[in-house]
Amino acid sequence: MPFFAITLLAGSRRSSPDLHEAASLDGANGWHRFWHVTWPLLKPVTLVVVVFSVIQTFSDFQLIYVLTAAAPANATHLLATYAYQIA
């Protein structure tokens, strides 16, 4: 989690304050500035964070499945073990 938060923070620092200032001068509120200025600049960083998160989740599959197999009333499910059980 800290790696992903720091990665997203670094990606948000990439956006220029001039873009936000220009958007606010054009009359955009905070939500519009985020949606039309910050979010398009964060999309590539978010894609990398999601890919790393999925890879990390599926890499934990064998450890959880071998140790517990989600045994105590399905309490130890991860996304990968739940998808495996449903499939």
N, CA, C and O atoms as a Tinker XYZ file with bonds, in Angstrom:
   348  protein
     1  N      0.806000   -1.202000    0.000000    73     2
     2  CA     0.000000    0.000000    0.000000    64     1     3
     3  C      0.852000    1.271000    0.000000    63     2     4     5
     4  O      0.544000    2.190000   -0.758000    81     3
     5  N      1.898000    1.366000    0.807000    73     3     6
     6  CA     2.703000    2.594000    0.768000    64     5     7
     7  C      3.356000    2.826000   -0.588000    63     6     8     9
     8  O      3.471000    3.966000   -1.037000    81     7
     9  N      3.785000    1.740000   -1.247000    73     7    10
    10  CA     4.392000    1.904000   -2.570000    64     9    11
    11  C      3.407000    2.516000   -3.549000    63    10    12    13
    12  O      3.766000    3.402000   -4.325000    81    11
    13  N      2.173000    2.049000   -3.516000    73    11    14
    14  CA     1.165000    2.560000   -4.429000    64    13    15
    15  C      0.817000    4.012000   -4.104000    63    14    16    17
    16  O      0.639000    4.828000   -5.009000    81    15
    17  N      0.722000    4.329000   -2.824000    73    15    18
    18  CA     0.416000    5.707000   -2.433000    64    17    19
    19  C      1.529000    6.661000   -2.844000    63    18    20    21
    20  O      1.262000    7.757000   -3.335000    81    19
    21  N      2.765000    6.249000   -2.645000    73    19    22
    22  CA     3.888000    7.106000   -3.034000    64    21    23
    23  C      3.957000    7.245000   -4.543000    63    22    24    25
    24  O      4.280000    8.321000   -5.047000    81    23
    25  N      3.661000    6.182000   -5.272000    73    23    26
    26  CA     3.657000    6.255000   -6.727000    64    25    27
    27  C      2.582000    7.211000   -7.228000    63    26    28    29
    28  O      2.833000    8.007000   -8.132000    81    27
    29  N      1.389000    7.138000   -6.651000    73    27    30
    30  CA     0.327000    8.058000   -7.060000    64    29    31
    31  C      0.646000    9.497000   -6.656000    63    30    32    33
    32  O      0.329000   10.432000   -7.391000    81    31
    33  N      1.267000    9.678000   -5.503000    73    31    34
    34  CA     1.677000   11.015000   -5.090000    64    33    35
    35  C      2.715000   11.590000   -6.048000    63    34    36    37
    36  O      2.637000   12.761000   -6.419000    81    35
    37  N      3.683000   10.776000   -6.446000    73    35    38
    38  CA     4.688000   11.234000   -7.406000    64    37    39
    39  C      4.044000   11.570000   -8.747000    63    38    40    41
    40  O      4.438000   12.534000   -9.402000    81    39
    41  N      3.064000   10.783000   -9.153000    73    39    42
    42  CA     2.360000   11.083000  -10.403000    64    41    43
    43  C      1.557000   12.363000  -10.316000    63    42    44    45
    44  O      1.444000   13.095000  -11.299000    81    43
    45  N      0.994000   12.642000   -9.145000    73    43    46
    46  CA     0.214000   13.879000   -9.005000    64    45    47
    47  C      1.118000   15.104000   -8.968000    63    46    48    49
    48  O      0.687000   16.200000   -9.326000    81    47
    49  N      2.351000   14.934000   -8.545000    73    47    50
    50  CA     3.304000   16.052000   -8.542000    64    49    51
    51  C      3.770000   16.391000   -9.952000    63    50    52    53
    52  O      4.359000   17.449000  -10.177000    81    51
    53  N      3.510000   15.505000  -10.894000    73    51    54
    54  CA     3.919000   15.713000  -12.276000    64    53    55
    55  C      3.116000   16.812000  -12.958000    63    54    56    57
    56  O      3.597000   17.454000  -13.891000    81    55
    57  N      1.898000   17.025000  -12.490000    73    55    58
    58  CA     1.047000   18.025000  -13.130000    64    57    59
    59  C      1.530000   19.431000  -12.777000    63    58    60    61
    60  O      1.910000   19.711000  -11.640000    81    59
    61  N      1.506000   20.277000  -13.751000    73    59    62
    62  CA     2.000000   21.641000  -13.588000    64    61    63
    63  C      0.970000   22.504000  -12.859000    63    62    64    65
    64  O     -0.222000   22.418000  -13.154000    81    63
    65  N      1.408000   23.325000  -11.920000    73    63    66
    66  CA     0.474000   24.240000  -11.255000    64    65    67
    67  C     -0.122000   25.257000  -12.224000    63    66    68    69
    68  O     -1.200000   25.797000  -11.976000    81    67
    69  N      0.576000   25.519000  -13.325000    73    67    70
    70  CA     0.048000   26.444000  -14.326000    64    69    71
    71  C     -1.236000   25.923000  -14.957000    63    70    72    73
    72  O     -2.136000   26.699000  -15.279000    81    71
    73  N     -1.318000   24.606000  -15.133000    73    71    74
    74  CA    -2.538000   24.029000  -15.702000    64    73    75
    75  C     -3.721000   24.207000  -14.760000    63    74    76    77
    76  O     -4.828000   24.521000  -15.199000    81    75
    77  N     -3.490000   24.008000  -13.472000    73    75    78
    78  CA    -4.564000   24.189000  -12.495000    64    77    79
    79  C     -4.956000   25.662000  -12.392000    63    78    80    81
    80  O     -6.135000   25.991000  -12.256000    81    79
    81  N     -3.978000   26.526000  -12.455000    73    79    82
    82  CA    -4.277000   27.961000  -12.392000    64    81    83
    83  C     -5.073000   28.402000  -13.615000    63    82    84    85
    84  O     -6.020000   29.180000  -13.496000    81    83
    85  N     -4.690000   27.906000  -14.785000    73    83    86
    86  CA    -5.427000   28.254000  -16.001000    64    85    87
    87  C     -6.853000   27.722000  -15.946000    63    86    88    89
    88  O     -7.785000   28.399000  -16.381000    81    87
    89  N     -7.027000   26.521000  -15.416000    73    87    90
    90  CA    -8.373000   25.956000  -15.308000    64    89    91
    91  C     -9.221000   26.747000  -14.320000    63    90    92    93
    92  O    -10.409000   26.966000  -14.557000    81    91
    93  N     -8.617000   27.178000  -13.212000    73    91    94
    94  CA    -9.402000   27.962000  -12.247000    64    93    95
    95  C     -9.730000   29.346000  -12.808000    63    94    96    97
    96  O    -10.793000   29.893000  -12.512000    81    95
    97  N     -8.838000   29.913000  -13.609000    73    95    98
    98  CA    -9.142000   31.200000  -14.240000    64    97    99
    99  C    -10.260000   31.067000  -15.278000    63    98   100   101
   100  O    -11.008000   32.014000  -15.520000    81    99
   101  N    -10.364000   29.896000  -15.879000    73    99   102
   102  CA   -11.443000   29.636000  -16.831000    64   101   103
   103  C    -12.762000   29.320000  -16.137000    63   102   104   105
   104  O    -13.784000   29.143000  -16.800000    81   103
   105  N    -12.747000   29.250000  -14.811000    73   103   106
   106  CA   -13.981000   29.051000  -14.061000    64   105   107
   107  C    -14.231000   27.628000  -13.609000    63   106   108   109
   108  O    -15.339000   27.315000  -13.175000    81   107
   109  N    -13.249000   26.764000  -13.694000    73   107   110
   110  CA   -13.440000   25.378000  -13.275000    64   109   111
   111  C    -13.351000   25.273000  -11.753000    63   110   112   113
   112  O    -12.464000   25.851000  -11.126000    81   111
   113  N    -14.284000   24.526000  -11.180000    73   111   114
   114  CA   -14.211000   24.284000   -9.736000    64   113   115
   115  C    -13.237000   23.137000   -9.463000    63   114   116   117
   116  O    -12.625000   22.606000  -10.390000    81   115
   117  N    -13.095000   22.762000   -8.208000    73   115   118
   118  CA   -12.128000   21.736000   -7.830000    64   117   119
   119  C    -12.369000   20.398000   -8.506000    63   118   120   121
   120  O    -11.430000   19.728000   -8.935000    81   119
   121  N    -13.647000   20.012000   -8.598000    73   119   122
   122  CA   -13.973000   18.732000   -9.222000    64   121   123
   123  C    -13.624000   18.748000  -10.702000    63   122   124   125
   124  O    -13.059000   17.775000  -11.202000    81   123
   125  N    -13.934000   19.800000  -11.404000    73   123   126
   126  CA   -13.616000   19.885000  -12.828000    64   125   127
   127  C    -12.110000   19.942000  -13.063000    63   126   128   129
   128  O    -11.609000   19.376000  -14.034000    81   127
   129  N    -11.391000   20.623000  -12.178000    73   127   130
   130  CA    -9.929000   20.653000  -12.312000    64   129   131
   131  C     -9.348000   19.260000  -12.134000    63   130   132   133
   132  O     -8.438000   18.860000  -12.860000    81   131
   133  N     -9.887000   18.515000  -11.152000    73   131   134
   134  CA    -9.396000   17.152000  -10.974000    64   133   135
   135  C     -9.736000   16.297000  -12.183000    63   134   136   137
   136  O     -8.870000   15.600000  -12.711000    81   135
   137  N    -10.995000   16.342000  -12.631000    73   135   138
   138  CA   -11.466000   15.443000  -13.676000    64   137   139
   139  C    -10.834000   15.740000  -15.033000    63   138   140   141
   140  O    -10.563000   14.814000  -15.797000    81   139
   141  N    -10.597000   17.004000  -15.345000    73   139   142
   142  CA   -10.125000   17.365000  -16.682000    64   141   143
   143  C     -8.649000   17.726000  -16.747000    63   142   144   145
   144  O     -8.094000   17.817000  -17.842000    81   143
   145  N     -7.994000   17.935000  -15.606000    73   143   146
   146  CA    -6.565000   18.285000  -15.613000    64   145   147
   147  C     -5.743000   17.208000  -14.908000    63   146   148   149
   148  O     -4.816000   16.656000  -15.501000    81   147
   149  N     -6.063000   16.906000  -13.668000    73   147   150
   150  CA    -5.244000   15.986000  -12.884000    64   149   151
   151  C     -5.419000   14.545000  -13.339000    63   150   152   153
   152  O     -4.434000   13.834000  -13.536000    81   151
   153  N     -6.668000   14.104000  -13.508000    73   151   154
   154  CA    -6.925000   12.705000  -13.840000    64   153   155
   155  C     -6.291000   12.275000  -15.159000    63   154   156   157
   156  O     -5.689000   11.202000  -15.196000    81   155
   157  N     -6.389000   13.045000  -16.247000    73   155   158
   158  CA    -5.717000   12.600000  -17.481000    64   157   159
   159  C     -4.201000   12.456000  -17.319000    63   158   160   161
   160  O     -3.591000   11.607000  -17.971000    81   159
   161  N     -3.591000   13.270000  -16.464000    73   159   162
   162  CA    -2.154000   13.137000  -16.228000    64   161   163
   163  C     -1.830000   11.952000  -15.313000    63   162   164   165
   164  O     -0.714000   11.434000  -15.341000    81   163
   165  N     -2.798000   11.528000  -14.508000    73   163   166
   166  CA    -2.592000   10.395000  -13.602000    64   165   167
   167  C     -2.938000    9.037000  -14.221000    63   166   168   169
   168  O     -2.607000    8.000000  -13.645000    81   167
   169  N     -3.589000    9.026000  -15.367000    73   167   170
   170  CA    -4.007000    7.754000  -15.961000    64   169   171
   171  C     -2.854000    6.783000  -16.203000    63   170   172   173
   172  O     -2.990000    5.612000  -15.847000    81   171
   173  N     -1.723000    7.198000  -16.790000    73   171   174
   174  CA    -0.636000    6.224000  -16.985000    64   173   175
   175  C     -0.067000    5.695000  -15.665000    63   174   176   177
   176  O      0.266000    4.514000  -15.558000    81   175
   177  N      0.041000    6.554000  -14.679000    73   175   178
   178  CA     0.554000    6.126000  -13.370000    64   177   179
   179  C     -0.433000    5.174000  -12.710000    63   178   180   181
   180  O     -0.030000    4.182000  -12.102000    81   179
   181  N     -1.709000    5.467000  -12.824000    73   179   182
   182  CA    -2.738000    4.604000  -12.252000    64   181   183
   183  C     -2.740000    3.236000  -12.923000    63   182   184   185
   184  O     -2.935000    2.218000  -12.258000    81   183
   185  N     -2.527000    3.206000  -14.219000    73   183   186
   186  CA    -2.459000    1.932000  -14.933000    64   185   187
   187  C     -1.301000    1.081000  -14.423000    63   186   188   189
   188  O     -1.463000   -0.123000  -14.222000    81   187
   189  N     -0.146000    1.684000  -14.213000    73   187   190
   190  CA     1.005000    0.956000  -13.692000    64   189   191
   191  C      0.720000    0.451000  -12.278000    63   190   192   193
   192  O      1.062000   -0.685000  -11.947000    81   191
   193  N      0.105000    1.274000  -11.451000    73   191   194
   194  CA    -0.218000    0.871000  -10.077000    64   193   195
   195  C     -1.209000   -0.288000  -10.080000    63   194   196   197
   196  O     -1.060000   -1.218000   -9.288000    81   195
   197  N     -2.207000   -0.254000  -10.942000    73   195   198
   198  CA    -3.185000   -1.343000  -11.004000    64   197   199
   199  C     -2.527000   -2.633000  -11.477000    63   198   200   201
   200  O     -2.805000   -3.702000  -10.934000    81   199
   201  N     -1.659000   -2.546000  -12.481000    73   199   202
   202  CA    -0.972000   -3.748000  -12.971000    64   201   203
   203  C     -0.090000   -4.342000  -11.878000    63   202   204   205
   204  O     -0.105000   -5.555000  -11.668000    81   203
   205  N      0.672000   -3.514000  -11.183000    73   203   206
   206  CA     1.500000   -4.020000  -10.087000    64   205   207
   207  C      0.650000   -4.623000   -8.984000    63   206   208   209
   208  O      1.036000   -5.634000   -8.396000    81   207
   209  N     -0.490000   -4.033000   -8.691000    73   207   210
   210  CA    -1.371000   -4.547000   -7.647000    64   209   211
   211  C     -1.927000   -5.920000   -8.022000    63   210   212   213
   212  O     -1.976000   -6.821000   -7.185000    81   211
   213  N     -2.338000   -6.078000   -9.260000    73   211   214
   214  CA    -2.866000   -7.373000   -9.714000    64   213   215
   215  C     -1.769000   -8.428000   -9.673000    63   214   216   217
   216  O     -2.005000   -9.553000   -9.233000    81   215
   217  N     -0.579000   -8.074000  -10.125000    73   215   218
   218  CA     0.536000   -9.028000  -10.095000    64   217   219
   219  C      0.846000   -9.437000   -8.660000    63   218   220   221
   220  O      1.064000  -10.617000   -8.385000    81   219
   221  N      0.868000   -8.484000   -7.754000    73   219   222
   222  CA     1.155000   -8.801000   -6.351000    64   221   223
   223  C      0.052000   -9.660000   -5.744000    63   222   224   225
   224  O      0.337000  -10.571000   -4.967000    81   223
   225  N     -1.192000   -9.385000   -6.087000    73   223   226
   226  CA    -2.303000  -10.176000   -5.558000    64   225   227
   227  C     -2.224000  -11.618000   -6.026000    63   226   228   229
   228  O     -2.410000  -12.540000   -5.232000    81   227
   229  N     -1.950000  -11.822000   -7.308000    73   227   230
   230  CA    -1.871000  -13.183000   -7.820000    64   229   231
   231  C     -0.595000  -13.896000   -7.395000    63   230   232   233
   232  O     -0.548000  -15.127000   -7.408000    81   231
   233  N      0.439000  -13.153000   -7.020000    73   231   234
   234  CA     1.649000  -13.815000   -6.537000    64   233   235
   235  C      1.459000  -14.348000   -5.115000    63   234   236   237
   236  O      2.185000  -15.249000   -4.697000    81   235
   237  N      0.513000  -13.814000   -4.383000    73   235   238
   238  CA     0.214000  -14.302000   -3.038000    64   237   239
   239  C     -0.717000  -15.517000   -3.041000    63   238   240   241
   240  O     -1.016000  -16.074000   -1.985000    81   239
   241  N     -1.164000  -15.919000   -4.206000    73   239   242
   242  CA    -2.129000  -16.999000   -4.313000    64   241   243
   243  C     -1.605000  -18.298000   -3.704000    63   242   244   245
   244  O     -2.284000  -18.902000   -2.873000    81   243
   245  N     -0.418000  -18.734000   -4.099000    73   243   246
   246  CA     0.054000  -20.049000   -3.669000    64   245   247
   247  C      0.263000  -20.114000   -2.170000    63   246   248   249
   248  O      0.005000  -21.153000   -1.563000    81   247
   249  N      0.724000  -19.033000   -1.555000    73   247   250
   250  CA     0.953000  -19.049000   -0.111000    64   249   251
   251  C     -0.359000  -19.232000    0.655000    63   250   252   253
   252  O     -0.449000  -20.085000    1.538000    81   251
   253  N     -1.356000  -18.446000    0.324000    73   251   254
   254  CA    -2.653000  -18.535000    1.014000    64   253   255
   255  C     -3.334000  -19.863000    0.712000    63   254   256   257
   256  O     -3.912000  -20.480000    1.608000    81   255
   257  N     -3.274000  -20.307000   -0.530000    73   255   258
   258  CA    -3.969000  -21.536000   -0.898000    64   257   259
   259  C     -3.337000  -22.754000   -0.237000    63   258   260   261
   260  O     -4.052000  -23.649000    0.213000    81   259
   261  N     -2.013000  -22.801000   -0.170000    73   259   262
   262  CA    -1.349000  -23.957000    0.430000    64   261   263
   263  C     -1.534000  -23.963000    1.948000    63   262   264   265
   264  O     -1.775000  -25.019000    2.533000    81   263
   265  N     -1.427000  -22.809000    2.584000    73   263   266
   266  CA    -1.518000  -22.771000    4.038000    64   265   267
   267  C     -2.935000  -22.967000    4.559000    63   266   268   269
   268  O     -3.145000  -23.712000    5.516000    81   267
   269  N     -3.901000  -22.311000    3.945000    73   267   270
   270  CA    -5.242000  -22.342000    4.521000    64   269   271
   271  C     -6.311000  -22.858000    3.581000    63   270   272   273
   272  O     -7.301000  -23.422000    4.045000    81   271
   273  N     -6.154000  -22.690000    2.300000    73   271   274
   274  CA    -7.186000  -23.016000    1.304000    64   273   275
   275  C     -8.500000  -22.331000    1.656000    63   274   276   277
   276  O     -9.578000  -22.870000    1.404000    81   275
   277  N     -8.403000  -21.134000    2.242000    73   275   278
   278  CA    -9.555000  -20.345000    2.667000    64   277   279
   279  C    -10.428000  -21.119000    3.645000    63   278   280   281
   280  O    -11.651000  -20.981000    3.643000    81   279
   281  N     -9.794000  -21.929000    4.476000    73   279   282
   282  CA   -10.492000  -22.903000    5.287000    64   281   283
   283  C    -11.425000  -22.329000    6.346000    63   282   284   285
   284  O    -12.594000  -22.714000    6.363000    81   283
   285  N    -10.995000  -21.448000    7.220000    73   283   286
   286  CA   -11.936000  -21.092000    8.286000    64   285   287
   287  C    -13.077000  -20.216000    7.777000    63   286   288   289
   288  O    -13.038000  -18.990000    7.879000    81   287
   289  N    -14.080000  -20.871000    7.234000    73   287   290
   290  CA   -15.298000  -20.208000    6.743000    64   289   291
   291  C    -14.982000  -19.153000    5.696000    63   290   292   293
   292  O    -15.552000  -18.061000    5.718000    81   291
   293  N    -14.080000  -19.473000    4.782000    73   291   294
   294  CA   -13.690000  -18.572000    3.693000    64   293   295
   295  C    -13.174000  -17.231000    4.196000    63   294   296   297
   296  O    -13.402000  -16.208000    3.549000    81   295
   297  N    -12.492000  -17.210000    5.322000    73   295   298
   298  CA   -12.028000  -15.965000    5.930000    64   297   299
   299  C    -10.710000  -15.469000    5.356000    63   298   300   301
   300  O    -10.370000  -14.298000    5.528000    81   299
   301  N     -9.963000  -16.329000    4.680000    73   299   302
   302  CA    -8.648000  -15.914000    4.199000    64   301   303
   303  C     -8.594000  -15.778000    2.682000    63   302   304   305
   304  O     -7.548000  -16.009000    2.075000    81   303
   305  N     -9.691000  -15.413000    2.078000    73   303   306
   306  CA    -9.710000  -15.259000    0.626000    64   305   307
   307  C     -8.987000  -13.992000    0.180000    63   306   308   309
   308  O     -9.102000  -12.933000    0.797000    81   307
   309  N     -8.253000  -14.133000   -0.889000    73   307   310
   310  CA    -7.743000  -13.012000   -1.662000    64   309   311
   311  C     -8.534000  -12.982000   -2.956000    63   310   312   313
   312  O     -9.363000  -13.857000   -3.206000    81   311
   313  N     -8.280000  -11.982000   -3.771000    73   311   314
   314  CA    -8.953000  -11.932000   -5.069000    64   313   315
   315  C     -8.621000  -13.176000   -5.881000    63   314   316   317
   316  O     -9.495000  -13.747000   -6.532000    81   315
   317  N     -7.370000  -13.592000   -5.845000    73   315   318
   318  CA    -6.951000  -14.754000   -6.636000    64   317   319
   319  C     -7.573000  -16.043000   -6.135000    63   318   320   321
   320  O     -8.047000  -16.843000   -6.942000    81   319
   321  N     -7.587000  -16.270000   -4.834000    73   319   322
   322  CA    -8.158000  -17.521000   -4.320000    64   321   323
   323  C     -9.682000  -17.543000   -4.478000    63   322   324   325
   324  O    -10.272000  -18.598000   -4.708000    81   323
   325  N    -10.301000  -16.392000   -4.357000    73   323   326
   326  CA   -11.763000  -16.334000   -4.571000    64   325   327
   327  C    -12.105000  -16.608000   -6.022000    63   326   328   329
   328  O    -13.053000  -17.342000   -6.304000    81   327
   329  N    -11.352000  -16.032000   -6.946000    73   327   330
   330  CA   -11.580000  -16.292000   -8.372000    64   329   331
   331  C    -11.338000  -17.755000   -8.696000    63   330   332   333
   332  O    -12.062000  -18.340000   -9.502000    81   331
   333  N    -10.327000  -18.352000   -8.077000    73   331   334
   334  CA   -10.041000  -19.771000   -8.291000    64   333   335
   335  C    -11.187000  -20.624000   -7.783000    63   334   336   337
   336  O    -11.585000  -21.581000   -8.447000    81   335
   337  N    -11.727000  -20.293000   -6.613000    73   335   338
   338  CA   -12.821000  -21.079000   -6.045000    64   337   339
   339  C    -14.091000  -20.942000   -6.894000    63   338   340   341
   340  O    -14.796000  -21.926000   -7.122000    81   339
   341  N    -14.376000  -19.745000   -7.351000    73   339   342
   342  CA   -15.574000  -19.542000   -8.178000    64   341   343
   343  C    -15.440000  -20.247000   -9.519000    63   342   344   345
   344  O    -16.402000  -20.830000  -10.020000    81   343
   345  N    -14.254000  -20.192000  -10.094000    73   343   346
   346  CA   -14.030000  -20.831000  -11.405000    64   345   347
   347  C    -14.097000  -22.328000  -11.256000    63   346   348
   348  O    -13.936000  -23.053000  -12.237000    81   347
